[in-house]
């Protein structure tokens, strides 16, 4: 069989975790902060975006920690049984999880979903079309509609709800990223700003609109509704199926001819990421801190959330466990200057946008301008604030997280 690029990128992971990872999650759940389970088991939750990668992990963990009920707001409503994990299927059969079909941009749908809910997690977002794109009127309007106007609708519905007390926004460290090229190590929440304009600062529609949404949500914090924003950096883990396939595909497709990953960009690059289950624990720590009486410490605040590790992405150091799992040789004999990657990503995105705009092709760029700049700019975050105010403590290092991801990807691509 001839393995093509699209075959690799579109190969979906299993809906269920393998037994080893399931056991790890169970053990971690049992040994994590003892206060988490009581805070979860006595409340009703709404997860907006609960059918996605991060949202799915969150829903499963809420269920397994004994949540009274979990609602999911989704544009497509309840997926077919064949597209649900065993954990969520069993919870649905036991009437512990339900779906509201509707968009976060629809007032009636959001109002219905928020009703009788204590805590709302806003995980959904629109990333642009193509993802992380900078051009296109439709993409600009859609990201604004979802990430700004939709967030406003959720905020107002929570404010008007008789039961909702806490709104947790899954934001992104990218909301304070710009393409100035300035390196930033141990960046804190105190010395960041939003590149909110349409100027060259904002590298894509997503970060501009996501930043506006975060800003609006935090400003809504008050006596009746506590709002909190988490800023994860580079979410990864088993079942992630957008970013990591693009990272490993070039080496995977050339490994049989002895090339593997033969190019690199920057050996001095420093960044950070977050294992998806570390993020879930951070989300639940917000819930625990709120009900433990610490809402003044967390309300109206944004928190960087990472694994707490400094890693190199531009020379592939962080990905070594994944490459090993997939038998991808890591040779790194061709240096490509970061400026070359940025130039290529920027102009390929613009040219393909122009070709799509006049109807000559409908091809998305392999890397957008934002992805090119983000991958080659040192941007590392200090998580001291999250540790102190949320009692957040990563349970998985980036190296360990990549091992788990590598094991899952090896199973995902076993037939290729």
Secondary structure, DSSP 8 states (H G I E B T S, - for coil): ----HHHHHT----SS--HHHHHHHHHHHHHS-THHHHHHHT-EEEEETTTSHHHHHHHHHHHHTT-SEEEEEETT-S--GGGS-HHHHHHHHTTSEEEEES-TT-HHHHHHHHTT-SEEEE-----TTTTT----HHHHHHHHIIIIIIHHHHHHHHHH-SS--EEEEE--GGGG--TT---EEEE-GGG-----SSSTT--SHHHHHHHHHHHHHHHT--SS-EEEEEEESSEE-TT--SHHHHHHHHHHHHGGGT-SEEEES-TT--B--EEHHHHHHHHHHHHHHHHTT-HHHHTTEEEEE--S--B--TTSGGGHHHHHHTT--EEEEEE--HHHHHHHHHHHHHHHHHHHHTTS-----SS-HHHHHHHHS-EEE--HHHHHHH----SS-HHHHHHHHHHHHHHHTTT-
